[in-house]
């Protein structure tokens, strides 16, 4: 099956339907409209273009759920199993969030976003279901520059996978001890070291040219390397035990971390003592002092200290053995680890160890990480300027924010990371001239309108502004080389680039639009058609008078 790897069942239904049909037969389905946009459906789109598309009706923005008990984005598709005649046009109907609809015809060959280009996946690219005058403008713009994703890496913010243990609001300070009191998402109040706490920006806190934060995140990572904080001696001990590696399973019980390691070669039960002695020898060879602890509830209990006598860890070894007649072999070892700590942070250690079981169950957790690590953290995400936007929003709305900022915490100024949540996407740029131009462009009516044409739709008229979709946005050549909007350089005196962009728009907004249209090689009428279509899609509120709408809106809030 050519589409067996796809993740949407509708893909398989369409494929099988085409297989069962005789030549000249007509197939009509109500399926998800995501097949017109999602990257996973690219191969299906290419296959469908081999046949004659008769009808496309897109209900993905329609305010009344056609199937009330399911989240859905319906698309009616009718296809004839025969090659399309030259110049064949498809009848298309698109509904908006106000319940209104528009009818038009599009040449079938012009449906893909990159139709007529040399893009290697032109026939697999998303379908642009928009009137011909809008499609014409898009084709010109696509030809005018590189894709954003080919120039910049579009990144996503960090993920805790357990916000209730990391995110909270400030409710108290103990400046003398360097401790802050946070009320976490779940309602629990904890004390934690101030040096671990940083402002936390969610996607919902980003608006055009502005952002806000009202929460803090416990961020147990090194401020220089961005690596998760881990006591180096403890990490070395675990490495000597072979624990942070592949095939290791990690869990917790009663605040104790349990690492289970499968042995490459089965170990005879009478060799367990020799194995423990070998472990002790390895630890001592690395400069650690080991002592047997008795009584011991498992096969061996070790107290491990450094050369100065400072306690490092308590390790208990439990061999997983099986008996077959007179033979006894061990295939795995469970290492019970007591004493893991966030270096220099006893309060944070107490907090995280109390939630050890939940931390180790997180989907993104790997044995080579300390239990409290935050995921998707990398140094390049905390450098330069970050031009950021919400992952899911009705419109593409961007703001510029630095990697670090001076904030007031507990009555004094402190430089902190601005930690972006995974609901934020962003690009990093060090050159303020390019940042200002990118910011103005991403918040322009043109960029907003373009992304709506191919980004995946979410219920309620929202769009997924993920890396793959914003990465498709054409970036004018003049924006990158500085020839577009050269006068913006005069606004760089403003200390805040968001304020600089707003000032430039207020003073020279008409020039900004005029130069952009010239750079994109589109006319004023094409610009108006593009922008008006964008606004019609999800900015014109005319909700039908149907009670089910209120129920659907309530469901949106819950989701």
Steps between C-alpha positions, in 0.01 A plus 500: 500500500666825390341701783550246781736736683241778521344580837152607387248225426328719240810463283453123489125534428564724200774272371288185528204677346708594196629142474150350505356744244493420132636746248265797467333433837437780749601492866351748751597515866457722803846487654730722703611821330845442647579294191509827307763653730680251726848389405411135565247509213745625236520166322121471487471850349750402232299185423167688482637744242530205258119487490224751425400692811136598463409668827661628821287640783701614804308517828808516723420852627122449511367602844243220531655155555367270229579206729430637852657216698840521333765760428500523123591723208282363218590514134269368230702362210377350174748349254455323168738217423627633173785737405400868523439677168748776417406820682243317713350716775382378838184640659593617850288621792654636820306581818625752757458532878191715451318223310526686168640334188676588175485304174766513232691287250872423500713330240584159640869536415507823705374344823843419655676787674817451295325432169707623208822518703807276505437403859581126533169429674286741300216253438501389864482853641183624679202596288411869499121517502453870424343699213705534178600861567638397839674196352660722235644729767633200694680364194677833449599524866630142507731586211631815669728354767628214712294311755543606862582140595785493248659807659429446870436206727153539643525386861252414772515590867585265784276235648475386860242225430388556861410867541348444842850442639675785316269794426356737759450852625708682759332517842792573732872569537774433752776727370738415781509134401450554125171309505173574318160349571299391196140391473515233231236424238354219705448733798793372706736759654874425503824671598777498240834673449467836325786430259297219342193714429446683169207677329286272285337619176208303359366535148190677626725773639619605152329776302624695198809694617447416866517217749430446868569247771337456838637158595837362603659169413739290708776454244771270643751554218847656495474869399815474287475163328121448527576138600274361775653541844647175629749442777813395305600233754152350495498497123843334491386228741195424284721486190737254671198286581398511131164661576463798263484288184282321250277222617486642853157537657451762770219520753453613858347362814469683830729781386772255391614488137521149358716432193457156345783382274493191282830311510665438164605155619293304754674479838512179699351551846820386667679788324291777659755564774779534243285742300448722807873495576568604141259794542678603820838479326378718212372765740819500705708520185313819413584653840185413695485334840251214532371331812266203533189579701337238719230397554403511131158403367636408154817335367747780579477850648778752445565837654709708260700808603760725338864527612406768755244269659201688358213263442423461128232230471354188655474219244322170558547219246220250446572217257209373288562124489318193374542133594470221249551175684844513654607800296458860614572802277453873534393699192453848648591716797286756676699788647312687773648851521451715811630855538465658155516878535485823305847643571492797735123485532371300798150652478466416130638154573233440765231623263602288201574187702146516639374467141766256380255238381312749278821657367638168386175404326515798264495390136809700405711384793820307420731314744796728418315800646451595864139448607425876514625589149284724283467374143579658163760728654800599288747782513397648165148562634641747753715714271456827310155641429203267473218593265218292646132423441224282641493142379118499481322828429246658267775705337876502474600754768869554572703680765871534565640394834855469628645179638563670834334793668541707815192439710396603847478204734450527874563875494829494312618485140624167365602386153300193404430283200171561324398136475260439211236230532449231235188691392741759354685471169786733413808570292830632632681791335794698640491794256253764628454640147372164377296449816310825447421415138394144585276627776324750273462239227364220722241738646399631158161433343679317220679248721188449711289434189751266339543266796123458531495347153707193591528470880299222664169612646395449861140520623359849550681667209850454642810399307810300590796731444749216525848500354407317181220745414660830599818363342316503164455877523687673214761747624571785254864523394511870590398418855810289547753725325367821655383670179133472601389765751845658525345784702432255786869533597416846631274343764769278650577773753197377691623266776205264447457361148128444558460870578718586198271299270186663638649849459603425141153370413331805650726740314560322169242225474395584144859489380553165672205348313593665170860378504389151598258473207770618260744245642242221469402617149128504572251775420290698743188311387671162555608616844144602586363167373750307714433701816122504456495123451706455816261715703197330353626157606496547876472868591139567401276402790150395400422200721183312403216500748539138604522378859761238416751777438507589868564138590785485250655819637484355850680192373770723353562654841541160658739391231 
